[in-house]
Amino acid sequence: MAEPVLSLKDVAVFQKENMVLNDISLDVKPGEFVYLIGKTGSGKSSFMKTLYADLPLKQGNGRIVGFNLKTLPEKDIPHLRRKLGIVFQDFKLLPDRNIHNNLLFVLRATGWKDSGKMDTRIEEVLDKVGMKTKGFKFPHELSGGEQQRIAIARALLNDPELILADEPTGNLDPQTSVEVMKVLQEINKTGRTILMATHDYALILKYPSKTLKCDGNKVFEVIQKAG
Ligand SMILES: Nc1ncnc2c1ncn2[C@@H]1O[C@H](COP(=O)(O)OP(=O)(O)OP(=O)(O)O)[C@@H](O)[C@H]1O
């Protein structure tokens, strides 16, 4: 059987010395689409931050896309992040350059050198999110939904094994949320694994999938009833 892309054993999540979550043991397998739900302040973002090593793993054991979170040296964090695609609620595009150059910036920062290959890759990821003609636009010239598609395209640049999306539809209206969700579903269908924090229950109903819940300092799988 394929190795999990994410495997946690007895993990606790901390914000400084405060324990936010504990006793987390779970596996995410290649190709899964997993939701992470929970009330405001229940620890979804802290959980995600631990996975991309923005918060250190101080307790328990965790492996993600082949990296050991417990023993990960600081110098390896960029390598880990290159194998992850991270999407945030607030898009985090660079406002001072157009979309093409936003994506070029990431490719250069992650070691790409050949300008022909970089242009081809940018075209490919923009095409995947239906934004092929928007490379010349600046972020402020795009709608929220379009900016999030670009942020998803940016997350795809280095062909990540796992996409971590922290409330990717949190700033979008319901219709635009569904459009962004369709893009994520398409990406999942091509075999990529996605872990998405959300509190948009309408989306979960429309696109049911494995769901983890943060509640009472724990993370557990919610078993959905059929029908
Ligand atoms: N930078 C920080 N420093 C200290 N405590 C923090 C920090 N960020 C979050 N916390 C605390 O950690 C707990 C979990 O917060 P977190 O942001 O992970 O929750 P969340 O489920 O993502 O919430 P939301 O849905 O509002 O984004 C909260 O009690 C919060 O106050």
py3Dmol code that shows the C-alpha trace and the ligand (Angstrom):
import py3Dmol

protein = """\
ATOM      1  CA  MET A   1       0.000   0.000   0.000  1.00  0.00           C
ATOM      2  CA  ALA A   2       1.210   3.530  -0.739  1.00  0.00           C
ATOM      3  CA  GLU A   3       2.815   5.377   2.156  1.00  0.00           C
ATOM      4  CA  PRO A   4       0.627   8.099   3.674  1.00  0.00           C
ATOM      5  CA  VAL A   5       1.481  11.660   2.590  1.00  0.00           C
ATOM      6  CA  LEU A   6       0.776  12.747   6.149  1.00  0.00           C
ATOM      7  CA  SER A   7       1.066  10.637   9.261  1.00  0.00           C
ATOM      8  CA  LEU A   8       0.718  11.973  12.813  1.00  0.00           C
ATOM      9  CA  LYS A   9       1.129   9.959  15.990  1.00  0.00           C
ATOM     10  CA  ASP A  10       0.225  11.382  19.424  1.00  0.00           C
ATOM     11  CA  VAL A  11       0.876  14.902  18.179  1.00  0.00           C
ATOM     12  CA  ALA A  12       0.201  18.020  20.248  1.00  0.00           C
ATOM     13  CA  VAL A  13      -0.039  21.463  18.650  1.00  0.00           C
ATOM     14  CA  PHE A  14       1.238  24.470  20.580  1.00  0.00           C
ATOM     15  CA  GLN A  15       1.008  28.225  20.254  1.00  0.00           C
ATOM     16  CA  LYS A  16       4.086  29.194  22.258  1.00  0.00           C
ATOM     17  CA  GLU A  17       3.684  27.311  25.569  1.00  0.00           C
ATOM     18  CA  ASN A  18      -0.096  26.915  25.189  1.00  0.00           C
ATOM     19  CA  MET A  19      -1.320  23.536  24.018  1.00  0.00           C
ATOM     20  CA  VAL A  20      -4.050  24.069  21.405  1.00  0.00           C
ATOM     21  CA  LEU A  21      -4.615  20.424  20.356  1.00  0.00           C
ATOM     22  CA  ASN A  22      -3.329  17.094  21.637  1.00  0.00           C
ATOM     23  CA  ASP A  23      -3.444  13.324  21.113  1.00  0.00           C
ATOM     24  CA  ILE A  24      -3.686  13.702  17.334  1.00  0.00           C
ATOM     25  CA  SER A  25      -3.081  10.462  15.465  1.00  0.00           C
ATOM     26  CA  LEU A  26      -4.120  10.307  11.827  1.00  0.00           C
ATOM     27  CA  ASP A  27      -3.027   9.354   8.334  1.00  0.00           C
ATOM     28  CA  VAL A  28      -3.841  11.017   5.041  1.00  0.00           C
ATOM     29  CA  LYS A  29      -3.364   8.751   2.040  1.00  0.00           C
ATOM     30  CA  PRO A  30      -2.295   9.771  -1.451  1.00  0.00           C
ATOM     31  CA  GLY A  31      -5.208  11.108  -3.491  1.00  0.00           C
ATOM     32  CA  GLU A  32      -7.513  11.836  -0.552  1.00  0.00           C
ATOM     33  CA  PHE A  33      -9.497  15.067  -0.201  1.00  0.00           C
ATOM     34  CA  VAL A  34      -9.817  15.806   3.508  1.00  0.00           C
ATOM     35  CA  TYR A  35     -11.685  18.648   5.201  1.00  0.00           C
ATOM     36  CA  LEU A  36     -10.635  20.087   8.548  1.00  0.00           C
ATOM     37  CA  ILE A  37     -13.516  21.769  10.334  1.00  0.00           C
ATOM     38  CA  GLY A  38     -14.039  23.342  13.737  1.00  0.00           C
ATOM     39  CA  LYS A  39     -15.206  26.520  15.420  1.00  0.00           C
ATOM     40  CA  THR A  40     -13.224  29.746  15.332  1.00  0.00           C
ATOM     41  CA  GLY A  41     -10.266  29.368  17.671  1.00  0.00           C
ATOM     42  CA  SER A  42     -10.484  25.562  17.744  1.00  0.00           C
ATOM     43  CA  GLY A  43      -6.999  25.257  16.266  1.00  0.00           C
ATOM     44  CA  LYS A  44      -7.399  24.671  12.507  1.00  0.00           C
ATOM     45  CA  SER A  45      -4.814  27.263  11.494  1.00  0.00           C
ATOM     46  CA  SER A  46      -2.419  26.166  14.246  1.00  0.00           C
ATOM     47  CA  PHE A  47      -2.762  22.570  13.007  1.00  0.00           C
ATOM     48  CA  MET A  48      -2.017  23.635   9.429  1.00  0.00           C
ATOM     49  CA  LYS A  49       0.939  25.770  10.563  1.00  0.00           C
ATOM     50  CA  THR A  50       2.436  22.763  12.342  1.00  0.00           C
ATOM     51  CA  LEU A  51       2.183  20.807   9.089  1.00  0.00           C
ATOM     52  CA  TYR A  52       4.141  23.393   7.090  1.00  0.00           C
ATOM     53  CA  ALA A  53       6.606  23.908   9.939  1.00  0.00           C
ATOM     54  CA  ASP A  54       5.552  27.441  10.771  1.00  0.00           C
ATOM     55  CA  LEU A  55       5.007  26.078  14.295  1.00  0.00           C
ATOM     56  CA  PRO A  56       7.500  23.494  15.597  1.00  0.00           C
ATOM     57  CA  LEU A  57       6.378  19.942  16.349  1.00  0.00           C
ATOM     58  CA  LYS A  58       7.272  19.728  20.031  1.00  0.00           C
ATOM     59  CA  GLN A  59       5.303  16.656  21.038  1.00  0.00           C
ATOM     60  CA  GLY A  60       4.507  13.435  19.208  1.00  0.00           C
ATOM     61  CA  ASN A  61       5.726  12.288  15.814  1.00  0.00           C
ATOM     62  CA  GLY A  62       4.803  13.525  12.375  1.00  0.00           C
ATOM     63  CA  ARG A  63       5.814  12.727   8.834  1.00  0.00           C
ATOM     64  CA  ILE A  64       4.656  14.778   5.885  1.00  0.00           C
ATOM     65  CA  VAL A  65       5.598  14.279   2.200  1.00  0.00           C
ATOM     66  CA  GLY A  66       8.651  12.318   3.331  1.00  0.00           C
ATOM     67  CA  PHE A  67       9.889  14.816   5.954  1.00  0.00           C
ATOM     68  CA  ASN A  68      10.085  14.131   9.668  1.00  0.00           C
ATOM     69  CA  LEU A  69       8.505  17.164  11.358  1.00  0.00           C
ATOM     70  CA  LYS A  70      10.013  16.332  14.734  1.00  0.00           C
ATOM     71  CA  THR A  71      13.629  16.379  13.565  1.00  0.00           C
ATOM     72  CA  LEU A  72      13.311  18.810  10.635  1.00  0.00           C
ATOM     73  CA  PRO A  73      16.265  21.203  10.664  1.00  0.00           C
ATOM     74  CA  GLU A  74      15.461  24.857   9.929  1.00  0.00           C
ATOM     75  CA  LYS A  75      17.480  24.721   6.707  1.00  0.00           C
ATOM     76  CA  ASP A  76      15.167  21.999   5.347  1.00  0.00           C
ATOM     77  CA  ILE A  77      11.950  23.987   5.828  1.00  0.00           C
ATOM     78  CA  PRO A  78      12.153  25.509   2.298  1.00  0.00           C
ATOM     79  CA  HIS A  79      12.559  21.986   0.870  1.00  0.00           C
ATOM     80  CA  LEU A  80       9.468  20.819   2.746  1.00  0.00           C
ATOM     81  CA  ARG A  81       7.455  23.812   1.524  1.00  0.00           C
ATOM     82  CA  ARG A  82       8.496  23.089  -2.060  1.00  0.00           C
ATOM     83  CA  LYS A  83       6.729  19.723  -1.798  1.00  0.00           C
ATOM     84  CA  LEU A  84       3.622  21.350  -0.340  1.00  0.00           C
ATOM     85  CA  GLY A  85       1.253  23.732  -2.061  1.00  0.00           C
ATOM     86  CA  ILE A  86      -0.082  26.202   0.477  1.00  0.00           C
ATOM     87  CA  VAL A  87      -3.214  28.283  -0.132  1.00  0.00           C
ATOM     88  CA  PHE A  88      -4.399  30.946   2.316  1.00  0.00           C
ATOM     89  CA  GLN A  89      -7.702  32.700   2.916  1.00  0.00           C
ATOM     90  CA  ASP A  90      -6.226  36.087   1.973  1.00  0.00           C
ATOM     91  CA  PHE A  91      -4.466  34.920  -1.236  1.00  0.00           C
ATOM     92  CA  LYS A  92      -1.118  36.567  -0.346  1.00  0.00           C
ATOM     93  CA  LEU A  93      -0.255  37.663  -3.887  1.00  0.00           C
ATOM     94  CA  LEU A  94       2.501  40.277  -4.270  1.00  0.00           C
ATOM     95  CA  PRO A  95       0.647  43.534  -5.087  1.00  0.00           C
ATOM     96  CA  ASP A  96       3.535  45.259  -6.889  1.00  0.00           C
ATOM     97  CA  ARG A  97       3.806  42.881  -9.859  1.00  0.00           C
ATOM     98  CA  ASN A  98       1.536  41.228 -12.370  1.00  0.00           C
ATOM     99  CA  ILE A  99       0.337  37.631 -12.164  1.00  0.00           C
ATOM    100  CA  HIS A 100       3.007  36.262 -14.481  1.00  0.00           C
ATOM    101  CA  ASN A 101       5.701  37.910 -12.380  1.00  0.00           C
ATOM    102  CA  ASN A 102       4.095  36.719  -9.133  1.00  0.00           C
ATOM    103  CA  LEU A 103       4.474  33.165 -10.393  1.00  0.00           C
ATOM    104  CA  LEU A 104       7.940  33.814 -11.849  1.00  0.00           C
ATOM    105  CA  PHE A 105       9.054  35.109  -8.449  1.00  0.00           C
ATOM    106  CA  VAL A 106       8.112  31.797  -6.830  1.00  0.00           C
ATOM    107  CA  LEU A 107       9.816  29.712  -9.523  1.00  0.00           C
ATOM    108  CA  ARG A 108      13.044  31.722  -9.215  1.00  0.00           C
ATOM    109  CA  ALA A 109      12.919  31.554  -5.424  1.00  0.00           C
ATOM    110  CA  THR A 110      12.595  27.775  -5.630  1.00  0.00           C
ATOM    111  CA  GLY A 111      15.595  27.301  -7.874  1.00  0.00           C
ATOM    112  CA  TRP A 112      14.229  27.389 -11.445  1.00  0.00           C
ATOM    113  CA  LYS A 113      16.698  28.961 -13.937  1.00  0.00           C
ATOM    114  CA  ASP A 114      15.581  28.308 -17.530  1.00  0.00           C
ATOM    115  CA  SER A 115      13.287  31.139 -18.616  1.00  0.00           C
ATOM    116  CA  GLY A 116      11.628  29.091 -21.385  1.00  0.00           C
ATOM    117  CA  LYS A 117      10.759  26.316 -18.942  1.00  0.00           C
ATOM    118  CA  MET A 118       9.511  28.846 -16.404  1.00  0.00           C
ATOM    119  CA  ASP A 119       7.205  30.476 -18.975  1.00  0.00           C
ATOM    120  CA  THR A 120       5.851  27.077 -19.990  1.00  0.00           C
ATOM    121  CA  ARG A 121       5.197  26.090 -16.382  1.00  0.00           C
ATOM    122  CA  ILE A 122       3.406  29.379 -15.674  1.00  0.00           C
ATOM    123  CA  GLU A 123       1.180  28.832 -18.728  1.00  0.00           C
ATOM    124  CA  GLU A 124       0.396  25.290 -17.567  1.00  0.00           C
ATOM    125  CA  VAL A 125      -0.668  26.221 -14.042  1.00  0.00           C
ATOM    126  CA  LEU A 126      -2.686  29.244 -15.204  1.00  0.00           C
ATOM    127  CA  ASP A 127      -4.433  26.964 -17.685  1.00  0.00           C
ATOM    128  CA  LYS A 128      -5.260  24.473 -14.902  1.00  0.00           C
ATOM    129  CA  VAL A 129      -7.160  27.155 -12.971  1.00  0.00           C
ATOM    130  CA  GLY A 130      -8.800  28.699 -16.061  1.00  0.00           C
ATOM    131  CA  MET A 131      -6.743  31.923 -15.912  1.00  0.00           C
ATOM    132  CA  LYS A 132      -4.475  31.554 -18.942  1.00  0.00           C
ATOM    133  CA  THR A 133      -5.271  34.991 -20.327  1.00  0.00           C
ATOM    134  CA  LYS A 134      -4.777  36.901 -17.066  1.00  0.00           C
ATOM    135  CA  GLY A 135      -0.984  36.787 -16.683  1.00  0.00           C
ATOM    136  CA  PHE A 136      -0.564  40.497 -17.487  1.00  0.00           C
ATOM    137  CA  LYS A 137      -3.064  41.650 -14.849  1.00  0.00           C
ATOM    138  CA  PHE A 138      -2.095  42.978 -11.448  1.00  0.00           C
ATOM    139  CA  PRO A 139      -3.661  41.332  -8.385  1.00  0.00           C
ATOM    140  CA  HIS A 140      -5.838  44.384  -7.648  1.00  0.00           C
ATOM    141  CA  GLU A 141      -7.327  44.099 -11.149  1.00  0.00           C
ATOM    142  CA  LEU A 142      -8.762  40.660 -10.346  1.00  0.00           C
ATOM    143  CA  SER A 143     -11.807  39.617  -8.325  1.00  0.00           C
ATOM    144  CA  GLY A 144     -11.364  37.697  -5.076  1.00  0.00           C
ATOM    145  CA  GLY A 145     -12.242  34.405  -6.768  1.00  0.00           C
ATOM    146  CA  GLU A 146      -9.767  35.087  -9.570  1.00  0.00           C
ATOM    147  CA  GLN A 147      -7.053  35.983  -7.065  1.00  0.00           C
ATOM    148  CA  GLN A 148      -7.679  32.718  -5.250  1.00  0.00           C
ATOM    149  CA  ARG A 149      -7.405  30.779  -8.519  1.00  0.00           C
ATOM    150  CA  ILE A 150      -4.035  32.455  -9.056  1.00  0.00           C
ATOM    151  CA  ALA A 151      -3.020  31.513  -5.512  1.00  0.00           C
ATOM    152  CA  ILE A 152      -3.983  27.910  -6.332  1.00  0.00           C
ATOM    153  CA  ALA A 153      -1.973  28.098  -9.576  1.00  0.00           C
ATOM    154  CA  ARG A 154       0.986  29.356  -7.535  1.00  0.00           C
ATOM    155  CA  ALA A 155       0.587  26.408  -5.143  1.00  0.00           C
ATOM    156  CA  LEU A 156       0.757  24.028  -8.139  1.00  0.00           C
ATOM    157  CA  LEU A 157       3.992  25.429  -9.610  1.00  0.00           C
ATOM    158  CA  ASN A 158       6.306  22.859  -8.055  1.00  0.00           C
ATOM    159  CA  ASP A 159       3.909  19.932  -8.521  1.00  0.00           C
ATOM    160  CA  PRO A 160       3.273  19.426  -4.791  1.00  0.00           C
ATOM    161  CA  GLU A 161       2.445  16.064  -3.242  1.00  0.00           C
ATOM    162  CA  LEU A 162       0.030  17.687  -0.830  1.00  0.00           C
ATOM    163  CA  ILE A 163      -1.964  20.909  -0.974  1.00  0.00           C
ATOM    164  CA  LEU A 164      -2.759  22.570   2.347  1.00  0.00           C
ATOM    165  CA  ALA A 165      -5.573  25.082   1.946  1.00  0.00           C
ATOM    166  CA  ASP A 166      -6.453  27.153   5.020  1.00  0.00           C
ATOM    167  CA  GLU A 167      -9.992  28.511   4.543  1.00  0.00           C
ATOM    168  CA  PRO A 168      -9.446  29.103   0.820  1.00  0.00           C
ATOM    169  CA  THR A 169     -13.052  30.242   0.355  1.00  0.00           C
ATOM    170  CA  GLY A 170     -13.231  32.260   3.570  1.00  0.00           C
ATOM    171  CA  ASN A 171     -13.190  35.625   1.767  1.00  0.00           C
ATOM    172  CA  LEU A 172     -15.434  34.618  -1.123  1.00  0.00           C
ATOM    173  CA  ASP A 173     -19.174  34.766  -1.738  1.00  0.00           C
ATOM    174  CA  PRO A 174     -21.022  31.426  -1.973  1.00  0.00           C
ATOM    175  CA  GLN A 175     -21.078  31.231  -5.775  1.00  0.00           C
ATOM    176  CA  THR A 176     -17.396  32.119  -6.109  1.00  0.00           C
ATOM    177  CA  SER A 177     -16.604  29.625  -3.332  1.00  0.00           C
ATOM    178  CA  VAL A 178     -18.191  26.861  -5.395  1.00  0.00           C
ATOM    179  CA  GLU A 179     -16.134  27.905  -8.427  1.00  0.00           C
ATOM    180  CA  VAL A 180     -12.897  27.793  -6.438  1.00  0.00           C
ATOM    181  CA  MET A 181     -13.971  24.481  -4.937  1.00  0.00           C
ATOM    182  CA  LYS A 182     -14.521  23.057  -8.430  1.00  0.00           C
ATOM    183  CA  VAL A 183     -10.931  23.970  -9.250  1.00  0.00           C
ATOM    184  CA  LEU A 184      -9.704  22.164  -6.124  1.00  0.00           C
ATOM    185  CA  GLN A 185     -11.857  19.134  -6.990  1.00  0.00           C
ATOM    186  CA  GLU A 186     -10.396  19.000 -10.507  1.00  0.00           C
ATOM    187  CA  ILE A 187      -6.879  19.138  -9.055  1.00  0.00           C
ATOM    188  CA  ASN A 188      -7.786  16.343  -6.636  1.00  0.00           C
ATOM    189  CA  LYS A 189      -9.098  14.247  -9.536  1.00  0.00           C
ATOM    190  CA  THR A 190      -5.663  14.400 -11.148  1.00  0.00           C
ATOM    191  CA  GLY A 191      -4.358  12.527  -8.103  1.00  0.00           C
ATOM    192  CA  ARG A 192      -3.199  15.317  -5.816  1.00  0.00           C
ATOM    193  CA  THR A 193      -3.925  15.084  -2.123  1.00  0.00           C
ATOM    194  CA  ILE A 194      -5.709  18.052  -0.533  1.00  0.00           C
ATOM    195  CA  LEU A 195      -6.252  19.002   3.099  1.00  0.00           C
ATOM    196  CA  MET A 196      -8.623  21.940   3.363  1.00  0.00           C
ATOM    197  CA  ALA A 197      -9.580  23.808   6.532  1.00  0.00           C
ATOM    198  CA  THR A 198     -13.006  25.359   6.237  1.00  0.00           C
ATOM    199  CA  HIS A 199     -16.087  26.323   8.146  1.00  0.00           C
ATOM    200  CA  ASP A 200     -18.216  26.384   5.034  1.00  0.00           C
ATOM    201  CA  TYR A 201     -20.634  23.527   5.711  1.00  0.00           C
ATOM    202  CA  ALA A 202     -22.549  24.213   2.496  1.00  0.00           C
ATOM    203  CA  LEU A 203     -19.439  23.286   0.533  1.00  0.00           C
ATOM    204  CA  ILE A 204     -18.991  20.082   2.522  1.00  0.00           C
ATOM    205  CA  LEU A 205     -22.587  19.096   1.831  1.00  0.00           C
ATOM    206  CA  LYS A 206     -22.156  19.810  -1.863  1.00  0.00           C
ATOM    207  CA  TYR A 207     -18.796  18.011  -2.096  1.00  0.00           C
ATOM    208  CA  PRO A 208     -18.835  15.385   0.676  1.00  0.00           C
ATOM    209  CA  SER A 209     -15.482  13.917   1.634  1.00  0.00           C
ATOM    210  CA  LYS A 210     -13.537  12.653   4.630  1.00  0.00           C
ATOM    211  CA  THR A 211     -13.853  15.241   7.399  1.00  0.00           C
ATOM    212  CA  LEU A 212     -11.686  15.854  10.454  1.00  0.00           C
ATOM    213  CA  LYS A 213     -12.984  18.043  13.258  1.00  0.00           C
ATOM    214  CA  CYS A 214     -11.056  20.129  15.801  1.00  0.00           C
ATOM    215  CA  ASP A 215     -13.055  20.256  19.014  1.00  0.00           C
ATOM    216  CA  GLY A 216     -12.175  20.261  22.708  1.00  0.00           C
ATOM    217  CA  ASN A 217      -8.425  20.209  21.958  1.00  0.00           C
ATOM    218  CA  LYS A 218      -8.803  17.028  19.905  1.00  0.00           C
ATOM    219  CA  VAL A 219      -8.957  16.181  16.203  1.00  0.00           C
ATOM    220  CA  PHE A 220     -11.228  13.315  15.207  1.00  0.00           C
ATOM    221  CA  GLU A 221     -12.838  12.001  12.048  1.00  0.00           C
ATOM    222  CA  VAL A 222     -16.494  12.862  11.621  1.00  0.00           C
ATOM    223  CA  ILE A 223     -18.416   9.927  10.237  1.00  0.00           C
ATOM    224  CA  GLN A 224     -21.022  11.264   7.828  1.00  0.00           C
ATOM    225  CA  LYS A 225     -24.395   9.633   7.771  1.00  0.00           C
ATOM    226  CA  ALA A 226     -25.593   8.447   4.407  1.00  0.00           C
ATOM    227  CA  GLY A 227     -28.703  10.027   2.926  1.00  0.00           C
TER     228      GLY A 227
END
"""
ligand_1 = """\
31
LIG
N 0.170 33.760 17.128
C -0.470 33.284 18.207
N 0.043 33.410 19.436
C -0.594 32.894 20.515
N -1.777 32.250 20.463
C -2.349 32.093 19.266
C -1.734 32.604 18.068
N -2.535 32.294 17.013
C -3.603 31.630 17.532
N -3.495 31.498 18.876
C -4.448 30.821 19.756
O -4.513 29.453 19.403
C -5.854 28.969 19.454
C -6.239 28.367 18.105
O -6.229 29.382 17.101
P -6.294 29.060 15.548
O -6.043 30.330 14.811
O -5.437 27.889 15.262
O -7.828 28.623 15.411
P -8.717 28.438 14.109
O -9.544 27.224 14.338
O -7.855 28.460 12.896
O -9.622 29.705 14.126
P -10.271 30.545 12.895
O -11.339 29.675 12.327
O -10.801 31.759 13.575
O -9.136 30.851 11.939
C -6.724 30.150 19.872
O -6.967 30.043 21.243
C -5.866 31.347 19.539
O -6.154 32.387 20.436
"""
view = py3Dmol.view(width=600, height=400)
view.addModel(protein, "pdb")
view.setStyle({"model": 0}, {"cartoon": {"style": "trace"}})
view.addModel(ligand_1, "xyz")
view.setStyle({"model": 1}, {"stick": {}})
view.zoomTo()
view.show()
